[in-house]
């Protein structure tokens, strides 16, 4: 809700906003069926705004970078495609020492952005360029966040510790946040409250990895497979956004965060309607 002030010479600015759920539901019967079955919450989105010359991309055929300690990120962002167990995962790594994360939900007039293209157009009008976006916290049918939503230090929706149906309510769920000390993922019941140092926070669920342990509810042999995305931390300054290119289990996604990216904490973000908006028309790109 707070407008950005950004010179294109600045290395990076990151953001998050709601993605066009209503339009996607019309295209995706799976999502319609899930809603009809009584799932309480839908979805939102993260995005990164930065100058395209600062982006480094590596194809899936190359071995992954050592993203557990990405100290040489070019301009604060890496885009990688990593093959694992027959699936290709797109990994976007953000160095918070060079990139600043933000959240978007609505315009100052209260209207929703509703799509990546809408946000891109809005940013272009402010002489900024959208180059990356990915789903973030989960929204209900009225397009209101199901849980905690903090933009630019302002808490618009409080923490939700209630029970319900759907992934959001799988316990433990968690909060991804960025404050003056960097990024953190915490169990929702341990969230310490919004303070002046808080830059953003979004609540989602379930937690994939906590304190280096995969959520014990996830079975390696599970048949529950969906396209999935998540966010994980290998340090307070290094954030990893991941999306699969095909249906996978929670355990597969959690294992990638822990075992390949070195994340001690990771949080599920979205499922069937997951999208990444990537630079230069890359894999997983969504520009509608």
C-alpha positions as CSV (number, residue, x, y, z in Angstrom):
1,X,0.0,0.0,0.0
2,X,3.0,2.3,0.4
3,X,4.4,3.5,-2.9
4,X,8.0,2.6,-3.7
5,X,10.6,5.2,-4.4
6,X,13.3,3.6,-6.5
7,X,16.0,4.8,-8.8
8,X,16.9,2.1,-11.4
9,X,20.5,2.5,-10.4
10,X,19.7,1.0,-7.1
11,X,20.7,-2.7,-7.1
12,X,17.3,-4.2,-6.2
13,X,13.9,-3.9,-4.5
14,X,11.7,-6.9,-3.8
15,X,7.9,-7.1,-3.2
16,X,4.9,-9.3,-2.6
17,X,1.4,-9.1,-3.8
18,X,-1.8,-11.1,-4.4
19,X,-1.9,-13.1,-7.7
20,X,-5.0,-13.3,-9.9
21,X,-6.8,-16.1,-8.1
22,X,-10.2,-15.5,-9.6
23,X,-8.9,-15.7,-13.2
24,X,-6.8,-18.8,-12.5
25,X,-9.7,-20.6,-10.9
26,X,-11.6,-20.3,-14.2
27,X,-8.7,-22.0,-15.9
28,X,-8.0,-24.7,-13.3
29,X,-10.6,-27.3,-12.5
30,X,-8.5,-28.7,-9.7
31,X,-8.6,-25.4,-7.9
32,X,-12.4,-25.2,-8.4
33,X,-12.8,-28.7,-6.9
34,X,-10.7,-27.8,-3.9
35,X,-12.7,-24.7,-3.2
36,X,-16.0,-26.6,-3.6
37,X,-14.7,-29.2,-1.1
38,X,-14.5,-26.4,1.5
39,X,-10.9,-25.2,1.5
40,X,-10.9,-22.0,3.4
41,X,-8.0,-20.1,1.8
42,X,-6.6,-19.3,-1.5
43,X,-3.3,-17.5,-2.4
44,X,-1.1,-14.5,-2.6
45,X,2.3,-13.7,-4.2
46,X,5.9,-12.5,-3.8
47,X,7.8,-10.6,-6.4
48,X,11.2,-9.0,-6.9
49,X,11.7,-5.7,-8.6
50,X,15.2,-5.1,-9.9
51,X,17.2,-4.0,-12.9
52,X,17.5,-6.9,-15.4
53,X,21.3,-6.4,-15.9
54,X,21.8,-7.6,-12.3
55,X,20.3,-11.1,-13.0
56,X,22.3,-14.3,-13.3
57,X,20.7,-17.3,-14.8
58,X,22.0,-20.9,-14.9
59,X,20.4,-23.7,-17.0
60,X,19.3,-27.0,-15.4
61,X,22.1,-28.9,-17.1
62,X,24.7,-27.2,-15.0
63,X,25.3,-28.2,-11.4
64,X,23.6,-25.9,-8.8
65,X,25.5,-23.0,-7.3
66,X,26.4,-23.3,-3.6
67,X,23.4,-21.3,-2.7
68,X,23.7,-22.3,1.0
69,X,26.3,-19.5,1.1
70,X,25.7,-17.3,-1.9
71,X,28.2,-14.5,-1.1
72,X,28.8,-13.6,-4.7
73,X,25.3,-13.0,-6.0
74,X,25.3,-10.7,-9.0
75,X,23.1,-7.7,-7.9
76,X,21.3,-9.7,-5.2
77,X,19.5,-12.3,-7.3
78,X,20.2,-15.8,-8.8
79,X,17.8,-17.8,-11.0
80,X,18.6,-21.5,-11.3
81,X,16.9,-24.6,-12.7
82,X,17.9,-27.8,-10.8
83,X,16.9,-31.4,-11.7
84,X,16.1,-33.7,-8.8
85,X,14.3,-37.1,-8.8
86,X,12.9,-36.5,-12.2
87,X,11.6,-33.0,-11.5
88,X,13.0,-29.6,-12.4
89,X,12.8,-27.0,-9.7
90,X,13.2,-23.3,-10.3
91,X,15.2,-21.7,-7.5
92,X,15.4,-17.9,-7.0
93,X,17.9,-16.9,-4.4
94,X,17.8,-13.3,-3.0
95,X,20.6,-11.7,-1.1
96,X,19.1,-9.3,1.3
97,X,22.3,-7.3,1.6
98,X,21.7,-6.2,-2.0
99,X,17.9,-6.6,-2.4
100,X,15.0,-5.3,-0.3
101,X,11.9,-7.3,0.2
102,X,8.4,-5.7,0.1
103,X,4.8,-6.8,0.2
104,X,1.9,-5.6,-2.0
105,X,-1.8,-6.4,-1.6
106,X,-3.7,-3.4,-2.8
107,X,-3.2,-0.1,-4.5
108,X,-3.6,3.1,-2.4
109,X,-7.2,3.4,-3.7
110,X,-8.0,-0.1,-2.2
111,X,-8.2,-2.0,-5.5
112,X,-6.3,-5.3,-5.8
113,X,-3.5,-5.7,-8.3
114,X,-5.0,-9.1,-9.3
115,X,-2.2,-10.2,-11.7
116,X,1.5,-10.0,-12.3
117,X,0.9,-7.9,-15.3
118,X,-1.2,-5.3,-13.4
119,X,1.6,-4.9,-10.9
120,X,4.2,-4.7,-13.6
121,X,2.2,-2.0,-15.4
122,X,1.8,-0.1,-12.1
123,X,5.5,-0.3,-11.4
124,X,6.4,0.8,-14.9
125,X,4.4,3.9,-14.4
126,X,6.7,4.6,-11.5
127,X,9.7,3.9,-13.7
128,X,10.4,0.5,-12.1
129,X,10.5,-2.9,-13.6
130,X,9.0,-6.2,-12.3
131,X,11.4,-9.1,-13.1
132,X,10.4,-11.8,-10.6
133,X,7.2,-12.8,-8.7
134,X,6.2,-15.8,-6.7
135,X,3.2,-16.8,-4.6
136,X,3.3,-15.8,-0.9
137,X,0.8,-15.9,2.0
138,X,-2.6,-17.5,1.7
139,X,-5.9,-15.5,1.1
140,X,-9.5,-16.4,1.8
141,X,-12.4,-16.2,-0.7
142,X,-12.9,-12.5,-0.1
143,X,-9.2,-12.0,-1.2
144,X,-8.3,-11.1,2.4
145,X,-5.2,-12.7,3.9
146,X,-6.1,-15.7,6.1
147,X,-3.4,-14.8,8.5
148,X,-0.8,-12.2,9.4
149,X,-0.1,-9.6,6.7
150,X,2.4,-6.8,7.3
151,X,3.4,-4.3,4.6
152,X,6.1,-1.7,5.2
153,X,5.8,-2.1,8.9
154,X,2.0,-1.8,9.0
155,X,0.0,-4.8,10.2
156,X,-3.1,-5.0,8.0
157,X,-4.3,-8.4,9.2
158,X,-3.5,-10.0,12.5
159,X,-1.9,-13.4,13.3
160,X,-4.4,-16.3,12.9
161,X,-3.9,-19.2,15.3
162,X,-7.3,-20.8,14.7
163,X,-8.2,-24.1,13.2
164,X,-9.8,-24.8,9.8
165,X,-9.5,-26.7,6.5
166,X,-6.7,-26.5,3.9
167,X,-3.0,-26.2,3.9
168,X,-2.9,-22.9,5.8
169,X,-4.3,-24.6,8.9
170,X,-1.9,-27.6,8.8
171,X,-0.1,-27.3,12.1
172,X,2.5,-26.1,12.6
173,X,2.1,-23.3,10.2
174,X,4.5,-20.3,10.1
175,X,5.4,-16.7,9.4
176,X,8.0,-15.5,6.9
177,X,9.2,-12.1,8.0
178,X,11.9,-9.6,7.3
179,X,13.0,-7.0,9.9
180,X,16.0,-4.9,10.6
181,X,18.1,-8.0,11.3
182,X,17.2,-9.9,8.1
183,X,14.8,-12.7,7.3
184,X,13.3,-15.3,9.6
185,X,10.7,-18.1,9.5
186,X,9.0,-18.8,12.8
187,X,6.3,-21.1,14.0
188,X,3.1,-18.9,14.1
189,X,2.6,-19.5,17.8
190,X,6.0,-18.1,18.5
191,X,5.6,-14.9,16.5
192,X,6.7,-12.1,18.8
193,X,4.4,-9.4,17.4
194,X,4.7,-6.6,14.9
195,X,7.1,-3.9,15.9
196,X,8.8,-0.8,14.4
197,X,11.6,-2.9,13.0
198,X,9.3,-5.1,11.0
199,X,9.4,-4.6,7.2
200,X,7.1,-7.4,6.1
201,X,5.4,-10.6,7.3
202,X,3.2,-13.1,5.7
203,X,1.6,-16.2,7.3
204,X,1.2,-19.5,5.5
205,X,1.3,-23.2,6.1
206,X,2.4,-25.8,6.7
207,X,6.0,-25.3,7.8
208,X,8.2,-27.6,5.6
209,X,11.4,-27.4,7.7
210,X,11.9,-26.1,11.2
211,X,15.2,-26.2,13.1
212,X,16.7,-28.4,10.4
213,X,14.0,-31.1,10.7
214,X,11.4,-31.9,8.0
215,X,7.8,-31.7,9.2
216,X,7.1,-35.2,10.6
217,X,3.6,-35.2,9.0
218,X,5.3,-35.6,5.5
219,X,5.7,-39.2,4.4
220,X,8.4,-39.9,1.8
221,X,6.0,-42.4,0.1
222,X,3.0,-40.0,0.1
223,X,0.7,-40.1,-2.9
224,X,-0.4,-36.5,-2.3
225,X,1.3,-34.7,-5.2
226,X,0.8,-31.2,-6.4
227,X,2.7,-28.4,-8.1
228,X,4.2,-26.7,-5.0
229,X,6.2,-23.7,-4.1
230,X,7.9,-22.5,-0.9
231,X,10.4,-20.1,0.7
232,X,13.4,-21.1,2.8
233,X,16.4,-19.5,4.5
234,X,20.0,-20.6,4.5
235,X,20.9,-17.5,6.6
236,X,19.3,-14.3,7.8
237,X,20.4,-12.6,4.6
238,X,19.8,-15.4,2.0
239,X,16.2,-16.2,0.9
240,X,15.4,-19.0,-1.5
241,X,12.1,-19.2,-3.4
242,X,11.4,-22.6,-5.0
243,X,8.7,-23.9,-7.4
244,X,8.4,-27.4,-8.9
245,X,7.7,-27.9,-12.6
246,X,5.3,-30.8,-11.9
247,X,3.4,-32.5,-9.1
248,X,5.5,-33.4,-6.1
249,X,5.1,-34.3,-2.4
250,X,5.5,-32.1,0.6
251,X,8.5,-34.3,1.6
252,X,10.2,-33.8,-1.8
253,X,9.9,-30.0,-1.5
254,X,11.1,-30.0,2.2
255,X,14.0,-32.3,1.3
256,X,15.2,-29.9,-1.4
257,X,15.2,-27.0,0.9
258,X,17.0,-28.8,3.7
259,X,19.4,-31.1,1.8
260,X,20.2,-29.1,-1.4
261,X,19.8,-25.5,-0.2
262,X,21.0,-25.9,3.4
263,X,17.8,-24.3,4.8
264,X,17.1,-24.9,8.5
265,X,13.7,-23.3,8.0
266,X,11.3,-23.4,5.1
267,X,7.6,-22.5,4.6
268,X,5.1,-23.8,2.1
269,X,3.6,-21.0,0.0
270,X,1.2,-22.4,-2.6
271,X,0.1,-25.4,-4.6
272,X,-2.1,-25.9,-7.7
273,X,-2.0,-22.3,-9.0
274,X,1.6,-21.7,-8.2
275,X,3.4,-19.4,-10.6
276,X,6.8,-17.6,-10.8
277,X,7.2,-14.5,-12.9
278,X,10.7,-14.7,-14.1
279,X,13.1,-12.4,-16.0
280,X,13.4,-12.8,-19.8
281,X,10.5,-15.2,-20.2
282,X,12.2,-17.9,-18.2
283,X,10.8,-21.2,-16.9
284,X,7.6,-20.8,-14.8
285,X,7.1,-17.3,-16.2
286,X,3.6,-15.8,-15.7
287,X,3.0,-12.5,-17.4
288,X,-0.8,-12.3,-17.5
